[in-house]
Amino acid sequence: MKIFEAAALLRKKSLSPSELIAEVYGKIKEQDGEIKAYISLCNDLKVPDGAADESMLWGIPVAVKDNICTKGIPTTAGSRMLENFVPDYDATVVERLKKSGAVIMGKTNMDEFGMGSDSLCSAFCVTANPVNTLYVPGGSSGGSAAAVRAGMALASLGTDTGGSIRQPAAFCGIYALKPTYSLVSRYGLIAFASSLDCIGPMANCTKDLAIMTDAIAGGDVKDATCSTREKESYYNNIKPEVKNLKIGLPIEFFENADECVRDAVYAMAQRMEGMGARVCECSCKTVKYATGAYYVISSAEASSNLARYDGVRFGYKSKEYDSFRDMCTKSRSEAFGDEVKKRILFGTYVLSAENYSSYYMKAKNAQRMIREELEALLREYDVLLTPVSPSVVPRRDAVKEVGKVCEKDRCTAAVSLAGLPALSIPCSTDENGMPIGAQLIGGRFCEKTLLDVALACEEGGLCNV
């Protein structure tokens, strides 16, 4: 069931919140033993105060990624380091969901601290793709995507640093929005790379994305990087619109893509042209630098952000040690997983005095070039259309080394480096019946345009998965 459908039933009193919550909770009990979308479930699922006509989210079951702080509910970031961490406050986005009347069902599984693309790097469990459990659900927000696809939540919150909202949504065949950097408050988000991290919604349709974005977007005095621009109403103003829009197909985003992925996105472009859009190929030469720049910058920031986990102030502390230095070393060695350790080491290396200019500064220059070229393209085109991932969904047993995931992030990392909004929509399936996702990229704070185009594609039958 979609949010706007459930909200209509709740208003008519054809469905009660307790019935809806019970139905979703029943699906969790029935399916999550195999899918493992959740790390923890909320024990106290109360019907919120108020009435259905006050908010579209009143009584709606929602899942939250486990790196977003929730008062009184464990928040682990998928790591042994925070296994016993229970926040005494809500993140701003959670606070806003609760004020809207949403019911938090639980915290979803994720790659540790958001570092991974397959949901294989969690310290607690491995999440399966609900479409076919032999396949990965994508990452790092794999649990959030799987929960929505399996009906174990009507919507969820994920986080995106280099594609961690869009890629799992594409792999699970659902819709997701990575908002413009600064549109949504990061207060209460456990940081991976602060200059890239974004919180965004994942749902079963475009209208539900609009509803969720309405709830979580807007300025926040607790986050100095959050925009103070006037808040828009996306759901009330959304309309299917693609006619006369100029759609760009940057050819570099399609390089080395699997044939079925390339064909699926081009087929969507042709059908958009049939609906009245003007579709043209274009060029974005700097995208070839996106993967390298992203991993240098994100690892450098992760090295700095994760330095706080030292066994002294909070988090895991080793039980046996000989000195303060030994305690810090053992605590970090025992609690961090391999992927986190790799990125901390790499980030520390590129920030060292002898390597700073050779790696970090070059990556920041590449980021500036990517941002400038994408912004120039988006002054010429209303929307850019690309694959979400250049490859099809991999099987869980085929992902041998989780560290070798760089190439899958190429299409999404460029957008993250530029701080632009992007929307993932399902557009086709591969020969194994696994979803293929298309990515719509817009200018800064042009979420409404992306939602309008996505709704036109959805209602025009272009999103069949």
FENJO-V814519 format. One record per residue. N is the residue number from 1. OMEGA is omega in radians with two decimals (none if undefined). Layout:
N/OMEGA + N/OMEGA
This chain:
1/3.11 + 2/-3.08 + 3/-3.06 + 4/3.06 + 5/3.13 + 6/3.14 + 7/3.11 + 8/3.12 + 9/3.12 + 10/3.11 + 11/3.14 + 12/-3.07 + 13/3.00 + 14/-3.14 + 15/3.10 + 16/3.11 + 17/-3.13 + 18/3.09 + 19/3.14 + 20/3.13 + 21/-3.14 + 22/-3.14 + 23/-3.14 + 24/3.12 + 25/3.09 + 26/3.10 + 27/3.10 + 28/-3.14 + 29/-3.09 + 30/-2.95 + 31/-2.92 + 32/3.04 + 33/3.12 + 34/-3.05 + 35/-3.14 + 36/3.09 + 37/-3.06 + 38/2.95 + 39/3.13 + 40/3.10 + 41/3.09 + 42/-3.10 + 43/-3.04 + 44/-3.10 + 45/-3.10 + 46/2.99 + 47/-3.07 + 48/3.04 + 49/3.10 + 50/-3.10 + 51/-3.04 + 52/-3.10 + 53/3.14 + 54/-3.07 + 55/3.07 + 56/-3.09 + 57/-3.10 + 58/3.10 + 59/-3.07 + 60/3.11 + 61/-3.08 + 62/3.07 + 63/-3.09 + 64/3.11 + 65/-2.95 + 66/2.94 + 67/3.10 + 68/-2.98 + 69/3.12 + 70/-3.06 + 71/3.08 + 72/-3.14 + 73/-3.12 + 74/3.11 + 75/-2.94 + 76/-2.99 + 77/3.11 + 78/-3.01 + 79/3.01 + 80/-3.13 + 81/-3.10 + 82/-3.06 + 83/-3.08 + 84/-3.11 + 85/3.08 + 86/-3.09 + 87/3.06 + 88/3.10 + 89/3.06 + 90/2.93 + 91/-3.13 + 92/-3.12 + 93/3.11 + 94/3.09 + 95/-3.13 + 96/3.07 + 97/3.14 + 98/3.10 + 99/3.10 + 100/3.10 + 101/3.12 + 102/3.13 + 103/3.14 + 104/-3.10 + 105/-3.12 + 106/-3.10 + 107/-3.00 + 108/-3.11 + 109/-3.05 + 110/2.94 + 111/-3.04 + 112/-3.11 + 113/3.10 + 114/-3.05 + 115/3.13 + 116/-3.09 + 117/-3.05 + 118/-3.04 + 119/3.06 + 120/-3.02 + 121/3.07 + 122/3.10 + 123/-2.96 + 124/-3.11 + 125/3.10 + 126/-3.12 + 127/3.11 + 128/3.10 + 129/-3.11 + 130/3.11 + 131/3.07 + 132/-2.99 + 133/3.05 + 134/-3.04 + 135/3.11 + 136/3.09 + 137/-3.01 + 138/-3.12 + 139/0.10 + 140/-3.12 + 141/-3.08 + 142/3.13 + 143/3.13 + 144/3.13 + 145/-3.12 + 146/-3.14 + 147/-3.14 + 148/-3.11 + 149/-3.10 + 150/-3.12 + 151/3.14 + 152/2.99 + 153/3.11 + 154/3.06 + 155/3.14 + 156/2.99 + 157/3.01 + 158/3.03 + 159/-3.04 + 160/3.07 + 161/3.08 + 162/-3.13 + 163/-2.97 + 164/2.95 + 165/-3.00 + 166/-3.07 + 167/3.08 + 168/3.07 + 169/3.12 + 170/-3.11 + 171/-3.13 + 172/3.08 + 173/3.10 + 174/-3.10 + 175/3.12 + 176/3.14 + 177/2.94 + 178/-3.04 + 179/2.99 + 180/3.08 + 181/3.13 + 182/3.11 + 183/-3.09 + 184/-3.12 + 185/3.06 + 186/-3.13 + 187/-3.12 + 188/3.06 + 189/3.08 + 190/-2.92 + 191/2.90 + 192/3.06 + 193/-2.92 + 194/-3.10 + 195/-3.11 + 196/-3.04 + 197/3.04 + 198/3.00 + 199/-3.14 + 200/-3.07 + 201/3.04 + 202/-3.02 + 203/-3.08 + 204/3.14 + 205/-3.10 + 206/-3.12 + 207/3.12 + 208/3.05 + 209/3.13 + 210/3.13 + 211/-3.13 + 212/3.14 + 213/3.06 + 214/-3.06 + 215/-2.97 + 216/-3.06 + 217/3.06 + 218/-3.09 + 219/-3.11 + 220/-3.12 + 221/3.14 + 222/3.14 + 223/-3.07 + 224/3.13 + 225/-3.08 + 226/-3.11 + 227/3.10 + 228/-3.14 + 229/-3.10 + 230/-3.09 + 231/3.10 + 232/3.00 + 233/-3.04 + 234/-3.06 + 235/-3.10 + 236/-3.07 + 237/-3.09 + 238/3.09 + 239/-3.14 + 240/-3.05 + 241/3.05 + 242/-3.11 + 243/3.11 + 244/3.05 + 245/3.12 + 246/-3.07 + 247/3.13 + 248/3.07 + 249/-3.13 + 250/-2.94 + 251/-3.13 + 252/3.11 + 253/-3.10 + 254/-3.12 + 255/3.14 + 256/3.07 + 257/3.04 + 258/-3.05 + 259/-3.10 + 260/3.09 + 261/3.14 + 262/-3.12 + 263/-3.11 + 264/-3.12 + 265/3.09 + 266/3.09 + 267/3.08 + 268/3.12 + 269/3.13 + 270/3.14 + 271/3.04 + 272/3.08 + 273/3.08 + 274/3.11 + 275/3.06 + 276/3.11 + 277/3.03 + 278/-3.04 + 279/-3.12 + 280/2.97 + 281/3.12 + 282/-3.08 + 283/3.06 + 284/-2.98 + 285/-3.06 + 286/-3.11 + 287/3.14 + 288/3.11 + 289/-2.95 + 290/-3.07 + 291/-3.14 + 292/3.14 + 293/-3.12 + 294/-3.08 + 295/3.07 + 296/-3.07 + 297/-3.09 + 298/3.13 + 299/3.10 + 300/-3.14 + 301/3.09 + 302/3.11 + 303/3.13 + 304/-3.08 + 305/-3.06 + 306/3.08 + 307/-3.11 + 308/-3.11 + 309/-3.01 + 310/-3.13 + 311/-3.09 + 312/-2.97 + 313/3.13 + 314/-3.12 + 315/-3.07 + 316/3.07 + 317/-3.14 + 318/-3.09 + 319/-3.12 + 320/3.11 + 321/-3.07 + 322/-3.09 + 323/3.11 + 324/-3.14 + 325/-3.14 + 326/3.11 + 327/3.13 + 328/-3.10 + 329/-3.10 + 330/-3.14 + 331/-3.13 + 332/-3.13 + 333/-3.09 + 334/-3.00 + 335/-3.14 + 336/3.07 + 337/-3.04 + 338/-3.08 + 339/3.11 + 340/3.13 + 341/3.13 + 342/-3.07 + 343/3.06 + 344/-3.14 + 345/3.13 + 346/3.14 + 347/3.10 + 348/3.14 + 349/-3.08 + 350/3.10 + 351/-3.13 + 352/-3.04 + 353/-3.08 + 354/-3.08 + 355/-3.02 + 356/-3.10 + 357/-3.10 + 358/-3.06 + 359/-3.01 + 360/-3.11 + 361/3.08 + 362/3.11 + 363/3.11 + 364/3.07 + 365/3.09 + 366/3.10 + 367/3.11 + 368/3.13 + 369/3.12 + 370/-3.14 + 371/-3.11 + 372/-3.13 + 373/3.12 + 374/3.12 + 375/3.09 + 376/3.10 + 377/-3.08 + 378/2.91 + 379/3.12 + 380/-3.11 + 381/3.09 + 382/-3.08 + 383/2.97 + 384/-3.13 + 385/-3.11 + 386/2.92 + 387/2.96 + 388/3.10 + 389/3.12 + 390/-3.11 + 391/3.07 + 392/-3.14 + 393/3.13 + 394/3.02 + 395/-3.12 + 396/-3.11 + 397/3.14 + 398/3.13 + 399/-3.02 + 400/-3.12 + 401/-3.07 + 402/3.12 + 403/-3.09 + 404/-3.10 + 405/-2.99 + 406/-3.00 + 407/-3.13 + 408/-3.09 + 409/-2.98 + 410/-3.05 + 411/-3.09 + 412/-3.06 + 413/-3.14 + 414/-3.14 + 415/3.13 + 416/3.13 + 417/3.14 + 418/3.14 + 419/-3.06 + 420/3.07 + 421/3.09 + 422/-3.08 + 423/3.12 + 424/3.10 + 425/3.09 + 426/-3.09 + 427/-3.12 + 428/3.05 + 429/3.09 + 430/-3.07 + 431/3.10 + 432/3.13 + 433/3.14 + 434/-3.04 + 435/2.99 + 436/-3.08 + 437/3.02 + 438/-3.11 + 439/3.02 + 440/-3.12 + 441/-3.13 + 442/3.08 + 443/-3.12 + 444/3.13 + 445/3.08 + 446/3.12 + 447/-3.11 + 448/3.11 + 449/3.12 + 450/3.14 + 451/3.11 + 452/-3.14 + 453/3.13 + 454/3.12 + 455/3.09 + 456/3.10 + 457/-3.12 + 458/-3.10 + 459/3.10 + 460/3.10 + 461/-3.12 + 462/-3.03 + 463/-3.11 + 464/3.07 + 465/none
